[in-house]
Amino acid sequence: MSPFSPVTDADLSRARSDPTFRQRLLEQNLNALLAGMKELRGSSAPSGAGAKQLREGVELAVRLAELIQNADHPGRIS
């Protein structure tokens, strides 16, 4: 079972006005993504679709990490 829970409209609204909540939401989603990637990597040698999912996961993880690092400086998020 995946630890991922979809983000609701209420979560997004709160994240816009509450930097602490936004930070925690980003961190939770990054942790869920990394756990999923670890599980996928731990399965038989990923090839084809699995390898593509890992590459996409890495790109998304990097983007989430950038958002987390820049959460205190919204103007700097690229």
ABEGO torsion letter per residue (X at the ends): XBABBBBBAAAAAAAAABAAAAAAAAAAAAAAAAAAAAAAAABBBBBEAAAAAAAAAAAAAAAAAAAAAAAABAAABX
